[in-house]
Amino acid sequence: MKNLKEFLIPFAGLKEGKHQFDYQIDNSFFEQFDFDEYQNVDVKVDIELEKKSTIMELCLNHKGIVNVPCDMTGENFDLKIKGKFNLVIKFGEEFNNDSEELLILPHGEFQLDVSQYIYESIVLSVPFKRVHPGIKDGTLKTEALDTLDKLAPKEENKENEDIDPRWENLKKLLTDK
């Protein structure tokens, strides 16, 4: 994957305090990561970088829509997503991103690539099981759902079966209080 230049934040020239960065994410962003599970992406990402004398704090918020296939019917639908990610950035001897909440940059580093953090936060905010909202409320009519209804096991009426008279007498005890 090539480095996405617009996602490089040059923090060396920034004054201490809070700085705002806004990004609009679409399909071309995910193509850079060879990720093609989403049909259409429209996500707004807001990054707030607070620079202090020895550390920096990054707060990433995203909200938008990804078009994904339903896991039950295969129908594409727009799924609303939102999420938040916080990261503390310190300086040390060598690069270390082993922790999810702490990033250590080597002394002398002057910029931060946020593309990987944006990618991960969007992908992780999409639920593992994606179900079309029309299935939940019963408004979606597709061939796949009709087939599932036809193949569903039918419940038989078991009340009409002959019941042992001894059990019938025991049931009467429960109702004859």
N, C-alpha and C positions, 0 to 999 in steps of 0.2 A: 504494500500500500504506500502510495506516495504521501508526503506530508502536505496537509491542507493548510495553505498559508493564511487563509482568513481566520483560522482557529488558533493561531499563534498569538498569545498575549504578551507583548513586550513590557514586562513589569519593571525593568531596570530604569526606565525613564519616568515612571509614575511617582507622584508625590505620595506621602503617607496619607491614608484615608480610604474612603470607599470609592470604587470605580465601577461603572455599569457597562456591560457588554451585552448586546442583543443579537440573536441569530435566528434566521428562518430556515428550518430544516425541511428538505424535500427528498425525493428519490435519488437525486444525484449524490447526496451525502452518503447514503447507504451503498451506492455502487462502488464508492472508494473502499469500502470494507468487504466487498464481494458478498453482500447480504441482500437476498432477493425475496424474502418471505412476505414483504409488504407490497401491495399493489400500488398504493398511493400514500404519500406521507405529507402531512402539513402540520408541523409542530413548531411552536415558538419557544425559544430557549432564552431565558434571562439569567445572566451570570453577574453576580456581585463579588468583586474582589476587594477585600479590605487589606490594605498594605500597612503593616506595622514595622517597627524598627528591626525586629529580628525574625518575625514570622509573617505569613500571609494566610488569610482565611478566604476560601472560595465557597460560595453558596450558589448552586445551580438549581434553577426551577424550570420545569418545562410543562407545557400544556398544549394539547392539540388533538389531531385525529390521524389514525392510521387505518388504511383499508386492508382488512385481512380476511382470509377465508374462514367460514364457520367450520368447526371441527365435526359437527354432526351432519350438515347438509352439503358443505362445500361451496355454499353461496358466499360471495364477497359482501362485506358490510363495513360501514365506518364505525370504528371503535374509538371512543373518547378515552384519552389517557392524560395523566398528569403525574408529576413526581417531583421529588426534591432530593438533592445530594449535597452533602457538606464535606469539605476537604480542608485539612490544615497542612500548610506547606512550610517546611523548615529547611534550613541549609545545613549541609554536613560535608563529610569527606567525599562520599560517592553517592550516585543515584540509587534510590531505594523506594520502590512502590509496593512492597510486600503487604502493607496494611491498607485496608479499604478507606480508612479515615485520615491517614497520614502519608504525605509524600515528602521525601527528602531529596532535595536538589543539590548538586555539587556547588561549592563556592565558585563564583564567577559566572554562573548561569544567568542569562538575561531575559529569557522568554519561557513561556509555559504553553504546551500544546494541550488544549482542552478537548480536542476532537474525540479521543478515546472515552473520556468521561461522559460526553454528550451521547455518544453511541451506546455505551453500556446503560446509562440511566433510562434512555428511551426503550431499549430492548427489554430491560428488566421491569418496566412498568406495564408491559403488555402481559395480560394474564396467561398462565400456562394453558388453560382450557378456554377456548374462545367460542362462545355460543351467541348466535344471532339473537338480537332482542325480540324479533318476531316469533321465535320459538318459545320464549318465556311467556309472552302474553298471548300466544296462540293465533297471531295474525298472519304468520308466514305460511304460505301454501306452495309447496314444491313437490316435485315428483319423488324426491328422496323421503320426505316425511310421509307421503301417502304409502310408499312401500314399507316404511317402518311400521305404520299403523296396521297394514295388512298382515305383516309377519309377527306382530306382537302376540304373545301367548294370551289365549282367551281364558277368563275365569269362568268356571262352571258354577252353577248354582248348587251348592252342597246341602242346602237346607232341606231339599226334597228327598234326600237319601233316608233310608230307613234307619232310625236311631234305636239302639237297644233300649227296651223299656226300663231297664234298671237305671240307665243314665237319665232318662226322662223323669223318673221319680226323684232323683237327686236334684235336678234342676228346679223342680217344683219347690223344694225346700228353700232354695235361695229366694224365691219370689213370695213365699207364704209367710213372711215375717209377721 
